[in-house]
Each structure stands twice: as structure tokens, then as C-alpha cells.
């Protein structure tokens, strides 16, 4: 979907201003928000793509007026309600009213370090060869789905060149909606700045994205 997170090429949001020596957390509640999100994800009822889609599906006015970890908490509420762990009334009341879904598993404190170290690898072996090769000229598809996608708006229906062919990876567009991992090859595609931004762009600059195979067509 064309969610509020897709800001590439958008104007009016001001410059990116990195904070020197920025702390990991600016407040204690942010650390708790991260912990809650990881612990809830560890219950095994949704995957990282559904979690990301929940954040990106927030209303733009809500998304833009929220800080980073506020977005995480608001999305977590969506996921917990969707999967039956809490109800709308419980979220409003701030307390448990009735028994909800039983977790598939519980992430115990003693297991956190090992689980985080393991991560959640999403690379997959592929039984078929890649459709494209380095040097191929391709065009990105013009996609505007109502569902999840990792193809940014600014790079749709654009001509580029395959720079690198990567392994197979879980396809987030289907995985976010419980439709299976459906792994695809991922490619690094390079575009000229003028192809992306028009004739006023610096012709010496290029823009690269990593794109799943189904996002691409031979030019």
C-alpha cells in the first residue's frame, strides 16, 4: 500500500538532522516499547512483515504526529487486538477484562539473548534460476496495491539496470498477509537520477534499490 512511511522524494518534511552521540533511548518508556514489541512478536502469532505492515497502515495524520516508538506501540495494539489477545474495550480500559488468545510460546528472560542473536533470517534456497542477470535493462512495475509492498513509489515504472543478483528471500508482500513466504530472487537495480527525479536532477547521480523479482520486467 502507499503508506505514510513511503517518504522517498516527498517534499516539505525538512532536512534529515542526525543527532550527534544519540542515545539508544531518549526515555525509559521507549526501551519498554521495544521490549514489549519483541516479547509479543515472540509469541509466534505474526511475522515481521505483518508487524511492519501494521505500522505502515496507521492513518497518515496519526503516523506523522507520532514518534518512532509511539508508532511501534500503536501498531502493537493493532496486532494484539487482531489476534485476540486484547479487545478494544480492554485497550480503552487499560486492564484485562476477559481471557484472550493463549500464546503459542513465551519468550522467557533467560532466552532473550540467544533469540536476538539468532535473529530471523529470511534468505531461502531457490529451486529455479533467476530470471534476470547483471547488466539487464529492466523496468519496475507500476504497482499501487492496497496490501503490503516494499517497492517504493518513487521507483515505480522506472527504467534501470541490474547491478547484482542476490539469493532468494521471503516475499514480504505475501508474507505480511498470511499467504506464505513465496521466496523470490532479489536484485540491486540502479537508476539514473534523471530517470527517478526528472531532467532537473544531477545526471551524474544514481539511485539504487533492492527489488524482488516480481517487481521487475525486462525493458
C-alpha positions in Angstrom: 0.0 0.0 0.0 1.0 3.6 -0.4 1.5 4.1 3.3 2.7 7.2 5.2 6.2 5.7 5.7 6.9 5.9 1.9 8.6 9.3 2.0 11.2 8.9 -0.7 11.1 12.1 -2.9 8.5 13.8 -0.8 8.9 17.5 -0.1 8.1 19.5 3.0 9.4 17.3 5.7 12.6 19.2 6.3 16.2 18.0 6.3 17.5 14.9 7.9 19.4 16.0 11.0 21.3 13.2 12.7 21.8 13.6 16.4 25.4 13.6 17.5 26.1 10.9 20.1 22.4 10.0 20.1 21.5 7.6 22.9 19.8 4.3 22.2 16.7 5.5 24.0 15.6 9.1 24.8 13.2 7.9 27.6 12.6 4.8 29.7 9.3 4.1 28.1 10.9 3.7 24.7 13.0 0.8 26.0 9.9 -0.7 27.3 8.1 -0.3 24.0 10.9 -2.2 22.2 10.8 -4.9 24.8 7.0 -5.3 24.6 7.1 -5.5 20.8 9.8 -8.1 20.8 8.2 -10.2 23.5 4.8 -10.0 21.8 6.3 -11.0 18.5 8.0 -13.9 20.2 4.5 -15.4 20.9 4.6 -16.6 17.3 1.3 -15.3 16.0 2.6 -12.8 13.4 5.8 -12.3 11.4 8.0 -9.3 10.9 6.2 -8.4 7.6 2.8 -8.3 9.3 4.3 -6.2 12.1 5.8 -3.8 9.7 2.6 -3.5 7.7 0.7 -2.7 10.9 2.9 0.3 11.4 2.7 1.4 7.8 -1.1 1.1 7.8 -1.6 3.8 10.5 -3.5 6.8 9.3 -1.0 9.4 7.9 -2.2 12.1 10.4 -1.5 9.6 13.2 1.7 8.3 11.8 3.3 11.8 11.2 2.3 13.1 14.6 3.8 10.1 16.4 7.4 9.5 17.4 9.2 6.3 16.4 8.3 4.2 19.4 4.8 5.6 19.6 4.3 4.1 16.1 5.6 0.8 17.4 3.1 0.8 20.3 0.1 1.8 18.2 0.9 -0.9 15.7 1.4 -3.5 18.5 -2.1 -2.6 19.8 -3.5 -3.3 16.3 -1.7 -6.7 16.2 -2.8 -7.7 19.7 -6.4 -6.9 19.0 -6.3 -8.5 15.6 -5.1 -11.8 17.1 -7.4 -11.8 20.0 -5.0 -11.0 22.9 -6.9 -7.9 23.9 -10.2 -6.3 23.0 -11.0 -2.7 22.0 -12.7 -2.3 25.4 -9.6 -3.6 27.2 -7.3 -1.2 25.4 -9.6 1.7 26.4 -9.8 0.5 30.0 -6.1 -0.3 30.3 -6.8 -3.6 32.0 -7.7 -7.2 31.3 -11.5 -7.9 31.2 -11.6 -11.4 29.8 -9.3 -14.2 28.8 -7.8 -13.7 25.4 -5.7 -15.9 23.0 -3.2 -18.3 24.5 0.3 -17.6 23.2 1.9 -20.3 21.1 5.1 -19.7 23.1 6.5 -17.3 25.6 9.9 -15.6 25.3 11.5 -16.0 28.7 14.1 -13.6 30.0 16.8 -16.3 30.1 16.3 -16.9 26.3 16.3 -13.3 25.1 20.0 -13.0 24.3 20.0 -16.3 22.3 16.9 -15.4 20.4 18.1 -11.9 19.5 21.5 -13.3 18.5 19.8 -15.9 16.2 17.6 -13.2 14.6 15.1 -14.1 12.0 16.9 -15.0 8.7 14.7 -14.5 5.7 17.0 -15.9 3.0 15.8 -19.0 1.3 17.2 -21.6 -1.1 15.7 -21.3 -4.6 15.0 -24.3 -6.8 14.8 -22.3 -10.1 17.4 -20.0 -11.7 17.0 -16.2 -11.5 15.0 -14.6 -14.3 17.5 -11.7 -14.7 21.3 -11.2 -14.8 23.7 -8.4 -14.1 23.6 -5.8 -16.9 20.0 -6.5 -17.9 17.9 -3.4 -18.5 14.6 -3.7 -16.6 11.5 -1.6 -15.8 9.9 -1.6 -12.4 6.2 -2.4 -12.5 3.6 0.3 -11.8 2.2 -1.1 -8.6 -0.2 0.6 -6.2 -1.6 -2.3 -4.2 -3.9 -1.8 -1.2 -1.8 -4.5 0.5 1.8 -4.6 1.6 4.7 -3.9 -0.7 8.4 -3.0 -0.5 8.6 -1.3 -3.9 8.8 2.5 -3.1 6.5 4.9 -5.0 9.4 6.9 -6.5 10.9 3.9 -8.2 7.7 2.5 -9.9 7.5 2.4 -13.7 11.2 3.4 -14.0 14.0 2.1 -16.3 17.1 0.7 -14.5 19.9 -1.8 -14.9 20.5 -4.9 -12.8 23.8 -4.4 -10.9 23.7 -7.5 -8.7 21.7 -10.7 -8.3 21.1 -11.8 -4.7 19.8 -15.0 -3.2 16.1 -15.9 -2.7 14.3 -14.0 0.2 10.9 -14.2 1.7 8.4 -12.2 -0.3 7.1 -9.6 2.2 4.0 -8.7 0.0 2.5 -12.1 0.6 4.1 -13.0 4.0 2.5 -9.9 5.6 -0.9 -11.3 4.9 -0.5 -15.0 5.8 -0.2 -16.0 2.2 3.1 -17.8 2.5 6.7 -16.9 2.2 6.8 -17.4 -1.6 10.6 -16.6 -1.8 11.9 -14.7 -4.8 15.3 -13.6 -6.0 16.2 -10.0 -5.0 18.2 -7.7 -7.3 20.1 -4.5 -6.8 18.7 -2.2 -9.5 20.5 1.1 -10.4 18.6 4.1 -11.9 19.9 7.4 -13.2 18.8 10.3 -11.0 17.2 11.9 -14.0 15.1 8.7 -14.5 13.9 9.0 -11.0 13.6 12.7 -10.4 13.4 14.2 -13.9 15.6 16.4 -16.0 16.4 18.9 -13.2 18.3 16.1 -11.3 22.1 15.8 -11.3 22.8 13.5 -14.3 26.0 12.2 -12.5 24.0 10.7 -9.6 22.4 7.3 -9.4 19.8 5.7 -7.1 19.9 2.0 -6.2 17.1 -0.1 -4.7 16.8 -3.8 -3.9 13.8 -5.2 -5.7 12.1 -8.6 -5.6 11.8 -10.4 -8.9 8.1 -9.9 -9.4 8.6 -6.1 -9.2 10.6 -6.2 -12.5 10.1 -6.7 -16.2 12.7 -6.8 -19.0 12.9 -3.4 -20.7 
